[in-house]
């Protein structure tokens, strides 16, 4: 693998069930809320460490007398006891690994991680580990945030990432800047009632299509079965302005989805089993590859898009003719407060704003194609371009028909260069996954 080998993962917070859109005829249910991550992990580069320093609450790494030790200052976002995240001034998030030797100096009882609060301005001294990750040696309270800083970090998706696992205290919203009042918020219209019937071809107008599609996408939360599939990730890189996609390796795996969890088996890199590969690996193991990987691709970027946007954010721009009939093309844009897209480079995470498009079958309210493109990447982030697209196809799993991903593309480029990557992920051989049980009785019973 070359330096431009890129680690890629789509990792949604809510679980794999978000990816499929039910195409079987059944009354749609209101789905539960979820978010997710489109995560591009890249090999460490000089720009990943030489972030410079700036005045204010969120300087990048400053100089240190110890080799491979850096210092960050930023707003505390979350900690699950094993990792700790802070948001820098340029809106990047840095994730640190914690261990039993990490020292804590909070604004409270010394030595206690739980004494910190979300939004505290903290200074973190960290050792640079192999693969460009950071191990926190010490976490020190600097000051309380200003009202503007607090409002900023409380909107960062990192704060709500696996919220139930957060071990530090939550912050109190400033009463003087409280915006969570009914008198201050916009009043939405009523949600159209669902009849459970498919719309007749051409019956739905443009104003009615998006609410119907939203209901269709939400159905996946209730009806996605347990299944298996073959996942093949083909990796390419190019360093020329006129793109030449040079093969850069293949990662294959059997993916099993059961009870909202994904598991990987028969993992091979370029046709060989990695020496440390477990018999059954989880998403975290797949993300440990320092080459290219992809996990969580059953989760729906379509659901994630709808989860973060209101109906009026979608605008029909074209009608596209295809062999399967006309497709309605809708464009949309989302802000960085959405968990729909996150871009990761080793220990750095960016939550950029984004825009994209959907292609919809008006006759069935099915989303058959989704595209997303990150906007306004932080200036110090190693990548300045990140895009992805997914094509869906009808798949028979058991007795029902579903729309599941056929092929996905992940594309990105290093900042101010023509060093780019493309990962193509194909899903093959979908089938139902069930566990067989045999009950045996002892003789005489």
C-alpha beads as a LAMMPS data file, in Angstrom:
LAMMPS data file: protein, C-alpha beads

445 atoms
444 bonds

1 atom types
1 bond types

-500.0 500.0 xlo xhi
-500.0 500.0 ylo yhi
-500.0 500.0 zlo zhi

Masses

1 110.0

Atoms # bond

1 1 1 0.000 0.000 0.000
2 1 1 1.201 3.518 -0.756
3 1 1 0.989 6.608 1.417
4 1 1 -2.167 7.575 -0.408
5 1 1 -3.937 4.421 0.701
6 1 1 -7.038 5.781 2.357
7 1 1 -9.095 4.402 5.214
8 1 1 -12.776 4.814 4.584
9 1 1 -15.792 4.025 6.704
10 1 1 -19.421 4.908 6.803
11 1 1 -20.282 4.563 10.485
12 1 1 -23.762 5.634 11.492
13 1 1 -24.567 6.184 15.160
14 1 1 -27.966 4.535 15.111
15 1 1 -27.053 1.103 13.771
16 1 1 -27.246 -0.706 10.485
17 1 1 -31.022 -0.693 10.202
18 1 1 -30.950 2.884 8.945
19 1 1 -29.475 1.994 5.552
20 1 1 -32.244 -0.094 3.973
21 1 1 -35.419 1.413 2.588
22 1 1 -38.351 -0.964 2.682
23 1 1 -39.838 -1.529 -0.752
24 1 1 -42.420 -4.148 0.258
25 1 1 -46.028 -3.009 0.462
26 1 1 -46.740 -2.268 4.119
27 1 1 -48.033 0.639 6.112
28 1 1 -45.093 2.938 6.829
29 1 1 -44.352 3.717 10.447
30 1 1 -42.843 6.822 11.898
31 1 1 -39.138 6.107 12.352
32 1 1 -37.057 6.963 15.342
33 1 1 -34.442 9.675 15.171
34 1 1 -30.902 8.772 14.213
35 1 1 -27.732 10.273 12.895
36 1 1 -24.562 8.964 11.442
37 1 1 -21.023 9.407 10.252
38 1 1 -19.514 9.394 6.806
39 1 1 -15.967 8.887 7.963
40 1 1 -12.901 9.134 5.783
41 1 1 -9.779 8.028 7.618
42 1 1 -6.482 8.942 6.013
43 1 1 -2.936 7.967 6.797
44 1 1 -1.163 10.531 9.003
45 1 1 0.500 13.378 7.169
46 1 1 2.634 16.266 8.277
47 1 1 -0.386 18.547 8.110
48 1 1 -2.096 16.284 10.621
49 1 1 0.452 17.290 13.262
50 1 1 1.754 20.699 12.234
51 1 1 -1.460 22.533 12.955
52 1 1 0.206 25.681 14.234
53 1 1 -1.070 27.688 17.200
54 1 1 -3.417 30.593 17.469
55 1 1 -4.687 32.951 20.080
56 1 1 -7.979 32.301 21.798
57 1 1 -9.516 29.249 23.341
58 1 1 -8.566 26.653 20.762
59 1 1 -4.972 26.675 19.714
60 1 1 -3.533 23.828 17.723
61 1 1 -0.574 21.803 19.021
62 1 1 2.093 23.983 20.517
63 1 1 5.762 23.189 20.858
64 1 1 6.962 20.761 23.503
65 1 1 10.390 19.906 24.822
66 1 1 9.539 16.199 24.700
67 1 1 9.748 14.493 21.353
68 1 1 6.421 13.336 19.889
69 1 1 4.430 15.278 22.473
70 1 1 1.879 17.909 21.441
71 1 1 -0.449 20.253 23.305
72 1 1 -3.998 21.157 22.319
73 1 1 -6.425 23.614 23.858
74 1 1 -10.116 23.534 23.121
75 1 1 -13.670 23.061 24.331
76 1 1 -14.417 19.739 26.001
77 1 1 -17.090 17.867 24.035
78 1 1 -17.333 14.380 25.510
79 1 1 -15.596 11.456 27.176
80 1 1 -16.637 7.829 27.609
81 1 1 -13.775 7.103 30.015
82 1 1 -11.672 5.507 27.276
83 1 1 -11.498 8.484 24.909
84 1 1 -11.856 12.244 25.258
85 1 1 -12.849 14.760 22.568
86 1 1 -12.283 18.503 22.321
87 1 1 -13.332 21.003 19.649
88 1 1 -10.665 23.388 18.374
89 1 1 -11.164 26.978 17.322
90 1 1 -11.309 26.025 13.632
91 1 1 -14.136 23.533 14.405
92 1 1 -12.012 20.414 14.104
93 1 1 -12.575 17.783 16.772
94 1 1 -9.579 15.935 18.246
95 1 1 -10.117 12.538 19.878
96 1 1 -7.595 11.356 22.466
97 1 1 -7.108 7.911 23.935
98 1 1 -7.069 7.719 27.732
99 1 1 -5.330 5.175 29.962
100 1 1 -4.666 4.582 33.668
101 1 1 -1.685 6.979 33.616
102 1 1 -3.595 9.983 32.240
103 1 1 -3.556 12.827 34.792
104 1 1 -6.639 15.003 35.394
105 1 1 -6.715 18.510 36.836
106 1 1 -10.354 19.647 36.674
107 1 1 -12.072 22.653 38.224
108 1 1 -12.922 20.461 41.186
109 1 1 -11.573 17.378 42.973
110 1 1 -8.177 16.613 41.417
111 1 1 -7.597 13.349 39.648
112 1 1 -11.227 12.824 38.635
113 1 1 -12.287 12.778 34.994
114 1 1 -15.935 13.012 36.033
115 1 1 -15.281 16.421 37.646
116 1 1 -14.925 18.052 34.216
117 1 1 -17.933 19.546 32.457
118 1 1 -18.879 19.597 28.826
119 1 1 -17.792 22.968 27.318
120 1 1 -14.896 23.456 29.773
121 1 1 -11.876 24.991 28.068
122 1 1 -9.124 22.445 28.657
123 1 1 -5.486 21.912 27.742
124 1 1 -4.467 18.406 26.704
125 1 1 -0.873 17.228 26.538
126 1 1 -0.676 14.139 24.356
127 1 1 1.855 11.656 23.045
128 1 1 1.751 10.908 19.330
129 1 1 1.256 7.195 18.909
130 1 1 1.808 4.923 15.966
131 1 1 -0.689 5.502 13.137
132 1 1 -0.994 9.155 14.151
133 1 1 -3.321 8.676 17.130
134 1 1 -2.997 10.677 20.341
135 1 1 -2.651 9.339 23.906
136 1 1 -3.598 11.976 26.493
137 1 1 -0.904 12.308 29.166
138 1 1 -2.733 15.063 31.040
139 1 1 -6.019 16.982 30.836
140 1 1 -6.033 20.343 32.608
141 1 1 -8.898 22.782 33.208
142 1 1 -8.098 26.253 31.819
143 1 1 -11.275 28.282 32.256
144 1 1 -15.011 28.264 31.820
145 1 1 -16.322 28.996 28.312
146 1 1 -17.793 32.279 27.178
147 1 1 -21.530 32.180 26.328
148 1 1 -20.686 32.192 22.605
149 1 1 -18.186 29.347 23.007
150 1 1 -20.677 27.320 24.993
151 1 1 -23.409 27.799 22.385
152 1 1 -20.960 26.733 19.677
153 1 1 -19.764 23.493 21.231
154 1 1 -23.263 22.435 22.375
155 1 1 -24.245 22.352 18.697
156 1 1 -21.286 20.152 17.748
157 1 1 -22.399 16.603 16.817
158 1 1 -19.505 15.218 18.861
159 1 1 -21.333 16.213 22.059
160 1 1 -24.217 13.899 21.200
161 1 1 -22.078 11.089 19.806
162 1 1 -22.994 8.008 21.884
163 1 1 -24.463 10.323 24.501
164 1 1 -25.378 7.504 26.877
165 1 1 -21.690 6.657 27.316
166 1 1 -20.611 10.153 28.362
167 1 1 -19.047 10.097 31.862
168 1 1 -18.470 13.841 32.353
169 1 1 -21.000 16.344 33.627
170 1 1 -23.285 18.132 31.220
171 1 1 -23.210 21.905 30.879
172 1 1 -26.008 24.241 31.944
173 1 1 -27.372 26.334 29.094
174 1 1 -26.934 30.047 29.787
175 1 1 -30.398 31.357 30.823
176 1 1 -29.636 34.706 29.243
177 1 1 -29.132 33.087 25.831
178 1 1 -31.890 30.492 26.110
179 1 1 -33.536 29.910 22.723
180 1 1 -35.461 26.741 23.614
181 1 1 -38.820 28.456 24.100
182 1 1 -42.032 27.780 22.234
183 1 1 -42.545 31.506 21.751
184 1 1 -39.188 31.748 19.932
185 1 1 -39.292 28.736 17.636
186 1 1 -41.010 28.369 14.271
187 1 1 -44.280 26.435 14.320
188 1 1 -44.243 23.559 11.800
189 1 1 -47.280 22.442 9.864
190 1 1 -49.071 19.195 10.589
191 1 1 -47.459 15.985 9.320
192 1 1 -49.614 14.432 6.570
193 1 1 -51.445 11.347 7.769
194 1 1 -50.309 8.039 6.334
195 1 1 -52.990 5.878 4.725
196 1 1 -50.662 2.929 4.168
197 1 1 -51.466 2.937 0.463
198 1 1 -48.930 3.350 -2.322
199 1 1 -49.349 6.551 -4.257
200 1 1 -50.619 5.998 -7.744
201 1 1 -48.143 6.814 -10.531
202 1 1 -48.059 10.542 -11.039
203 1 1 -50.610 11.155 -8.270
204 1 1 -48.293 12.927 -5.870
205 1 1 -47.364 16.507 -6.545
206 1 1 -43.933 17.938 -5.826
207 1 1 -45.132 19.274 -2.476
208 1 1 -46.381 15.832 -1.428
209 1 1 -43.473 13.718 -2.633
210 1 1 -40.889 14.564 0.035
211 1 1 -43.149 13.750 3.046
212 1 1 -44.054 10.441 1.386
213 1 1 -40.412 9.622 0.711
214 1 1 -39.531 10.504 4.297
215 1 1 -42.091 7.989 5.572
216 1 1 -40.794 5.351 3.169
217 1 1 -37.204 5.795 4.343
218 1 1 -38.249 5.640 8.003
219 1 1 -39.879 2.257 7.467
220 1 1 -36.451 0.617 7.507
221 1 1 -36.134 1.059 11.264
222 1 1 -38.923 -1.400 11.890
223 1 1 -38.611 -3.955 9.137
224 1 1 -35.007 -4.621 8.183
225 1 1 -34.332 -8.335 8.750
226 1 1 -31.142 -10.064 9.819
227 1 1 -29.061 -10.863 6.758
228 1 1 -25.614 -11.495 5.337
229 1 1 -23.804 -10.016 2.359
230 1 1 -20.412 -10.108 0.671
231 1 1 -18.591 -6.761 0.818
232 1 1 -15.796 -6.039 -1.650
233 1 1 -13.867 -2.754 -1.309
234 1 1 -11.723 -1.875 -4.338
235 1 1 -9.206 0.906 -3.620
236 1 1 -7.616 3.297 -6.101
237 1 1 -5.368 6.358 -5.948
238 1 1 -4.203 9.044 -8.350
239 1 1 -1.602 11.833 -8.120
240 1 1 -2.086 13.501 -11.516
241 1 1 -4.412 16.319 -12.576
242 1 1 -5.749 14.127 -15.344
243 1 1 -6.907 11.356 -13.060
244 1 1 -5.360 7.922 -13.533
245 1 1 -6.925 5.454 -11.124
246 1 1 -4.165 3.085 -10.033
247 1 1 -5.354 -0.071 -8.220
248 1 1 -4.322 0.099 -4.579
249 1 1 -5.662 -3.092 -3.023
250 1 1 -8.844 -5.011 -2.230
251 1 1 -10.452 -5.754 1.139
252 1 1 -13.179 -8.400 1.268
253 1 1 -15.364 -9.632 4.099
254 1 1 -18.580 -11.415 4.907
255 1 1 -20.862 -8.961 6.694
256 1 1 -23.565 -10.225 9.017
257 1 1 -26.294 -7.947 10.331
258 1 1 -28.194 -9.276 13.340
259 1 1 -30.176 -7.419 15.970
260 1 1 -28.833 -4.012 14.954
261 1 1 -25.179 -5.101 15.066
262 1 1 -22.704 -5.774 12.280
263 1 1 -20.015 -8.451 12.391
264 1 1 -17.256 -9.247 9.887
265 1 1 -15.793 -12.640 9.062
266 1 1 -13.549 -14.120 6.373
267 1 1 -11.631 -10.823 6.265
268 1 1 -8.953 -10.708 3.591
269 1 1 -6.615 -8.001 2.345
270 1 1 -5.406 -8.620 -1.191
271 1 1 -6.523 -12.230 -0.892
272 1 1 -4.698 -12.929 2.383
273 1 1 -5.994 -13.128 5.919
274 1 1 -4.315 -10.522 8.190
275 1 1 -2.272 -12.122 10.935
276 1 1 -4.271 -10.412 13.698
277 1 1 -7.678 -10.954 12.135
278 1 1 -10.191 -12.424 14.610
279 1 1 -12.660 -15.103 13.580
280 1 1 -15.414 -12.514 13.989
281 1 1 -14.440 -8.845 13.836
282 1 1 -16.485 -5.772 14.695
283 1 1 -16.481 -2.332 13.135
284 1 1 -13.680 -1.184 15.425
285 1 1 -11.405 -3.928 14.125
286 1 1 -12.161 -2.955 10.530
287 1 1 -11.275 0.631 11.362
288 1 1 -7.915 -0.481 12.731
289 1 1 -6.599 -1.060 9.219
290 1 1 -4.075 1.583 8.259
291 1 1 -4.913 1.082 4.611
292 1 1 -8.520 1.316 3.461
293 1 1 -11.621 -0.080 5.037
294 1 1 -15.354 0.389 5.049
295 1 1 -17.902 -0.447 7.716
296 1 1 -21.540 0.219 8.402
297 1 1 -22.604 0.523 4.769
298 1 1 -26.055 -0.913 5.389
299 1 1 -26.976 2.251 7.225
300 1 1 -28.969 4.706 5.208
301 1 1 -27.459 7.988 4.193
302 1 1 -30.951 8.665 2.879
303 1 1 -32.367 8.295 6.385
304 1 1 -29.576 10.409 7.805
305 1 1 -30.260 13.177 5.293
306 1 1 -33.964 13.240 6.094
307 1 1 -33.244 13.073 9.819
308 1 1 -31.294 16.344 9.677
309 1 1 -33.410 18.342 7.222
310 1 1 -36.959 19.600 7.017
311 1 1 -39.192 19.132 3.991
312 1 1 -38.625 22.687 2.752
313 1 1 -34.855 22.027 2.510
314 1 1 -35.444 19.787 -0.535
315 1 1 -35.902 21.410 -3.932
316 1 1 -36.772 19.604 -7.126
317 1 1 -34.298 20.542 -9.845
318 1 1 -34.862 18.086 -12.694
319 1 1 -36.615 15.026 -14.050
320 1 1 -34.219 12.361 -15.252
321 1 1 -35.242 9.664 -17.711
322 1 1 -34.025 6.114 -17.068
323 1 1 -34.746 2.601 -18.274
324 1 1 -36.887 2.061 -15.178
325 1 1 -38.952 5.205 -15.678
326 1 1 -38.623 8.866 -14.785
327 1 1 -36.681 9.898 -11.682
328 1 1 -37.264 13.096 -9.729
329 1 1 -33.998 14.809 -8.780
330 1 1 -33.951 16.826 -5.554
331 1 1 -31.109 18.918 -4.179
332 1 1 -30.534 19.800 -0.529
333 1 1 -27.988 21.344 1.841
334 1 1 -27.232 20.722 5.506
335 1 1 -25.270 22.482 8.219
336 1 1 -22.403 21.236 10.366
337 1 1 -24.724 20.634 13.322
338 1 1 -25.967 17.510 11.535
339 1 1 -24.433 14.128 12.308
340 1 1 -25.065 13.100 8.717
341 1 1 -21.513 13.682 7.567
342 1 1 -18.245 13.557 9.465
343 1 1 -14.793 13.347 7.934
344 1 1 -12.053 11.673 9.944
345 1 1 -8.291 11.751 9.592
346 1 1 -6.805 9.530 12.290
347 1 1 -7.584 11.358 15.566
348 1 1 -9.043 14.424 13.843
349 1 1 -12.748 14.685 13.007
350 1 1 -14.425 17.446 11.012
351 1 1 -18.182 18.034 10.906
352 1 1 -18.509 20.159 7.779
353 1 1 -21.632 21.532 6.191
354 1 1 -22.668 19.627 3.077
355 1 1 -24.871 19.576 0.029
356 1 1 -26.158 16.769 -2.123
357 1 1 -28.913 15.281 -4.226
358 1 1 -31.458 12.463 -4.251
359 1 1 -32.944 10.564 -7.167
360 1 1 -36.446 9.329 -6.388
361 1 1 -38.946 7.053 -8.128
362 1 1 -42.174 9.089 -7.804
363 1 1 -44.329 6.013 -8.438
364 1 1 -43.040 4.177 -5.367
365 1 1 -41.412 6.952 -3.295
366 1 1 -38.128 5.008 -3.366
367 1 1 -34.716 6.704 -3.149
368 1 1 -32.472 4.963 -5.692
369 1 1 -29.411 7.246 -5.605
370 1 1 -27.854 9.591 -3.014
371 1 1 -24.878 11.933 -3.328
372 1 1 -23.167 13.950 -0.588
373 1 1 -20.328 16.476 -0.796
374 1 1 -18.621 18.113 2.197
375 1 1 -18.377 21.914 2.204
376 1 1 -16.179 24.336 4.152
377 1 1 -13.640 21.847 5.476
378 1 1 -11.517 23.276 8.340
379 1 1 -8.358 24.914 6.976
380 1 1 -6.029 22.753 9.068
381 1 1 -7.654 19.464 8.082
382 1 1 -5.544 17.158 5.853
383 1 1 -8.359 16.729 3.307
384 1 1 -10.083 19.556 1.488
385 1 1 -12.477 17.384 -0.551
386 1 1 -14.729 14.509 0.495
387 1 1 -17.620 13.088 -1.498
388 1 1 -19.654 9.920 -1.624
389 1 1 -22.510 8.375 -3.574
390 1 1 -24.602 5.247 -3.164
391 1 1 -26.795 3.409 -5.667
392 1 1 -29.644 1.281 -4.333
393 1 1 -31.239 -1.757 -5.927
394 1 1 -34.136 -4.074 -5.184
395 1 1 -33.016 -7.122 -3.182
396 1 1 -35.129 -10.095 -2.145
397 1 1 -34.348 -11.090 1.455
398 1 1 -36.619 -13.862 2.647
399 1 1 -40.197 -13.129 1.671
400 1 1 -39.803 -9.354 1.355
401 1 1 -38.217 -6.976 -1.113
402 1 1 -35.885 -4.212 0.072
403 1 1 -33.849 -1.407 -1.405
404 1 1 -30.276 -2.081 -0.309
405 1 1 -26.958 -0.622 -1.472
406 1 1 -25.511 -2.173 -4.613
407 1 1 -22.483 0.039 -5.148
408 1 1 -20.997 2.968 -3.272
409 1 1 -18.159 5.362 -4.121
410 1 1 -15.994 7.313 -1.672
411 1 1 -13.804 10.057 -3.112
412 1 1 -11.436 12.544 -1.493
413 1 1 -8.276 14.588 -2.015
414 1 1 -5.443 15.823 0.177
415 1 1 -5.435 19.554 0.744
416 1 1 -4.192 21.642 -2.199
417 1 1 -2.931 18.645 -4.139
418 1 1 -3.936 16.201 -6.855
419 1 1 -3.294 13.290 -4.515
420 1 1 -6.754 11.751 -4.465
421 1 1 -8.360 8.420 -3.655
422 1 1 -11.409 6.515 -4.763
423 1 1 -12.867 3.521 -2.956
424 1 1 -15.569 1.465 -4.627
425 1 1 -17.630 -0.789 -2.345
426 1 1 -19.784 -3.515 -3.883
427 1 1 -22.337 -5.602 -1.990
428 1 1 -23.074 -9.044 -3.326
429 1 1 -25.025 -12.178 -2.436
430 1 1 -27.543 -10.775 0.023
431 1 1 -29.329 -13.530 1.928
432 1 1 -31.293 -13.984 5.124
433 1 1 -29.270 -14.683 8.261
434 1 1 -30.866 -16.909 10.899
435 1 1 -29.559 -19.038 13.739
436 1 1 -30.594 -22.681 13.804
437 1 1 -31.300 -24.194 17.216
438 1 1 -31.545 -27.900 18.020
439 1 1 -33.147 -28.983 21.283
440 1 1 -32.177 -32.434 22.621
441 1 1 -33.798 -34.195 25.543
442 1 1 -31.997 -36.621 27.835
443 1 1 -33.171 -40.268 27.758
444 1 1 -36.044 -40.999 30.089
445 1 1 -37.411 -37.437 30.166

Bonds

1 1 1 2
2 1 2 3
3 1 3 4
4 1 4 5
5 1 5 6
6 1 6 7
7 1 7 8
8 1 8 9
9 1 9 10
10 1 10 11
11 1 11 12
12 1 12 13
13 1 13 14
14 1 14 15
15 1 15 16
16 1 16 17
17 1 17 18
18 1 18 19
19 1 19 20
20 1 20 21
21 1 21 22
22 1 22 23
23 1 23 24
24 1 24 25
25 1 25 26
26 1 26 27
27 1 27 28
28 1 28 29
29 1 29 30
30 1 30 31
31 1 31 32
32 1 32 33
33 1 33 34
34 1 34 35
35 1 35 36
36 1 36 37
37 1 37 38
38 1 38 39
39 1 39 40
40 1 40 41
41 1 41 42
42 1 42 43
43 1 43 44
44 1 44 45
45 1 45 46
46 1 46 47
47 1 47 48
48 1 48 49
49 1 49 50
50 1 50 51
51 1 51 52
52 1 52 53
53 1 53 54
54 1 54 55
55 1 55 56
56 1 56 57
57 1 57 58
58 1 58 59
59 1 59 60
60 1 60 61
61 1 61 62
62 1 62 63
63 1 63 64
64 1 64 65
65 1 65 66
66 1 66 67
67 1 67 68
68 1 68 69
69 1 69 70
70 1 70 71
71 1 71 72
72 1 72 73
73 1 73 74
74 1 74 75
75 1 75 76
76 1 76 77
77 1 77 78
78 1 78 79
79 1 79 80
80 1 80 81
81 1 81 82
82 1 82 83
83 1 83 84
84 1 84 85
85 1 85 86
86 1 86 87
87 1 87 88
88 1 88 89
89 1 89 90
90 1 90 91
91 1 91 92
92 1 92 93
93 1 93 94
94 1 94 95
95 1 95 96
96 1 96 97
97 1 97 98
98 1 98 99
99 1 99 100
100 1 100 101
101 1 101 102
102 1 102 103
103 1 103 104
104 1 104 105
105 1 105 106
106 1 106 107
107 1 107 108
108 1 108 109
109 1 109 110
110 1 110 111
111 1 111 112
112 1 112 113
113 1 113 114
114 1 114 115
115 1 115 116
116 1 116 117
117 1 117 118
118 1 118 119
119 1 119 120
120 1 120 121
121 1 121 122
122 1 122 123
123 1 123 124
124 1 124 125
125 1 125 126
126 1 126 127
127 1 127 128
128 1 128 129
129 1 129 130
130 1 130 131
131 1 131 132
132 1 132 133
133 1 133 134
134 1 134 135
135 1 135 136
136 1 136 137
137 1 137 138
138 1 138 139
139 1 139 140
140 1 140 141
141 1 141 142
142 1 142 143
143 1 143 144
144 1 144 145
145 1 145 146
146 1 146 147
147 1 147 148
148 1 148 149
149 1 149 150
150 1 150 151
151 1 151 152
152 1 152 153
153 1 153 154
154 1 154 155
155 1 155 156
156 1 156 157
157 1 157 158
158 1 158 159
159 1 159 160
160 1 160 161
161 1 161 162
162 1 162 163
163 1 163 164
164 1 164 165
165 1 165 166
166 1 166 167
167 1 167 168
168 1 168 169
169 1 169 170
170 1 170 171
171 1 171 172
172 1 172 173
173 1 173 174
174 1 174 175
175 1 175 176
176 1 176 177
177 1 177 178
178 1 178 179
179 1 179 180
180 1 180 181
181 1 181 182
182 1 182 183
183 1 183 184
184 1 184 185
185 1 185 186
186 1 186 187
187 1 187 188
188 1 188 189
189 1 189 190
190 1 190 191
191 1 191 192
192 1 192 193
193 1 193 194
194 1 194 195
195 1 195 196
196 1 196 197
197 1 197 198
198 1 198 199
199 1 199 200
200 1 200 201
201 1 201 202
202 1 202 203
203 1 203 204
204 1 204 205
205 1 205 206
206 1 206 207
207 1 207 208
208 1 208 209
209 1 209 210
210 1 210 211
211 1 211 212
212 1 212 213
213 1 213 214
214 1 214 215
215 1 215 216
216 1 216 217
217 1 217 218
218 1 218 219
219 1 219 220
220 1 220 221
221 1 221 222
222 1 222 223
223 1 223 224
224 1 224 225
225 1 225 226
226 1 226 227
227 1 227 228
228 1 228 229
229 1 229 230
230 1 230 231
231 1 231 232
232 1 232 233
233 1 233 234
234 1 234 235
235 1 235 236
236 1 236 237
237 1 237 238
238 1 238 239
239 1 239 240
240 1 240 241
241 1 241 242
242 1 242 243
243 1 243 244
244 1 244 245
245 1 245 246
246 1 246 247
247 1 247 248
248 1 248 249
249 1 249 250
250 1 250 251
251 1 251 252
252 1 252 253
253 1 253 254
254 1 254 255
255 1 255 256
256 1 256 257
257 1 257 258
258 1 258 259
259 1 259 260
260 1 260 261
261 1 261 262
262 1 262 263
263 1 263 264
264 1 264 265
265 1 265 266
266 1 266 267
267 1 267 268
268 1 268 269
269 1 269 270
270 1 270 271
271 1 271 272
272 1 272 273
273 1 273 274
274 1 274 275
275 1 275 276
276 1 276 277
277 1 277 278
278 1 278 279
279 1 279 280
280 1 280 281
281 1 281 282
282 1 282 283
283 1 283 284
284 1 284 285
285 1 285 286
286 1 286 287
287 1 287 288
288 1 288 289
289 1 289 290
290 1 290 291
291 1 291 292
292 1 292 293
293 1 293 294
294 1 294 295
295 1 295 296
296 1 296 297
297 1 297 298
298 1 298 299
299 1 299 300
300 1 300 301
301 1 301 302
302 1 302 303
303 1 303 304
304 1 304 305
305 1 305 306
306 1 306 307
307 1 307 308
308 1 308 309
309 1 309 310
310 1 310 311
311 1 311 312
312 1 312 313
313 1 313 314
314 1 314 315
315 1 315 316
316 1 316 317
317 1 317 318
318 1 318 319
319 1 319 320
320 1 320 321
321 1 321 322
322 1 322 323
323 1 323 324
324 1 324 325
325 1 325 326
326 1 326 327
327 1 327 328
328 1 328 329
329 1 329 330
330 1 330 331
331 1 331 332
332 1 332 333
333 1 333 334
334 1 334 335
335 1 335 336
336 1 336 337
337 1 337 338
338 1 338 339
339 1 339 340
340 1 340 341
341 1 341 342
342 1 342 343
343 1 343 344
344 1 344 345
345 1 345 346
346 1 346 347
347 1 347 348
348 1 348 349
349 1 349 350
350 1 350 351
351 1 351 352
352 1 352 353
353 1 353 354
354 1 354 355
355 1 355 356
356 1 356 357
357 1 357 358
358 1 358 359
359 1 359 360
360 1 360 361
361 1 361 362
362 1 362 363
363 1 363 364
364 1 364 365
365 1 365 366
366 1 366 367
367 1 367 368
368 1 368 369
369 1 369 370
370 1 370 371
371 1 371 372
372 1 372 373
373 1 373 374
374 1 374 375
375 1 375 376
376 1 376 377
377 1 377 378
378 1 378 379
379 1 379 380
380 1 380 381
381 1 381 382
382 1 382 383
383 1 383 384
384 1 384 385
385 1 385 386
386 1 386 387
387 1 387 388
388 1 388 389
389 1 389 390
390 1 390 391
391 1 391 392
392 1 392 393
393 1 393 394
394 1 394 395
395 1 395 396
396 1 396 397
397 1 397 398
398 1 398 399
399 1 399 400
400 1 400 401
401 1 401 402
402 1 402 403
403 1 403 404
404 1 404 405
405 1 405 406
406 1 406 407
407 1 407 408
408 1 408 409
409 1 409 410
410 1 410 411
411 1 411 412
412 1 412 413
413 1 413 414
414 1 414 415
415 1 415 416
416 1 416 417
417 1 417 418
418 1 418 419
419 1 419 420
420 1 420 421
421 1 421 422
422 1 422 423
423 1 423 424
424 1 424 425
425 1 425 426
426 1 426 427
427 1 427 428
428 1 428 429
429 1 429 430
430 1 430 431
431 1 431 432
432 1 432 433
433 1 433 434
434 1 434 435
435 1 435 436
436 1 436 437
437 1 437 438
438 1 438 439
439 1 439 440
440 1 440 441
441 1 441 442
442 1 442 443
443 1 443 444
444 1 444 445
